[in-house]
Amino acid sequence: MKAKSDGGPLEIRPIGLVHCAGEEQAIEIFPDYAEALLRIDQAAELQVLYWMHRLSEAERGILSGHPRGDRSKPHRGVFALRSPMRPNPIGSTTVRLLRREGNTLLVSGLDAIDGSPVIDIKIVS
């Protein structure tokens, strides 16, 4: 994932992938980033940033809408919504860390879909 900004090239490198099988949600961290998981199992909650990879270029161009698609609510810009339609489709969700198995984190509450590239993880303090 690369983009050009006024400050030069911008590159976002995925650090892992989301795997969803039924109720179970797992975040597989690529081996190159496994060291970054040191002591992560001491955290109860994590903020997971992921790329909403199935959003089309046309959907990325939608800059306003109604909250949760409810037309009875006032129209807002996407920066004032939690809509997946955004110029840079970065999803953010807080999850509960259930356990770590090697370079895989088993979590609950992840709203990413199977195959979503994970771009960062932060502890919630």
Buried (B, 14 or more C-beta within 10 A) or exposed (E): EEEEEEEEEEEBEBBBBBBBEEEEBBBBBEEEBBEEBEEBEEBEBBBBBBBBBEBEEEBBEBEEBBBEEEEEEEEEEBEEBEBBBBEEBBBBBBBBBBEBEEBBBBBEBBBBEEEBBBBBBEEEE
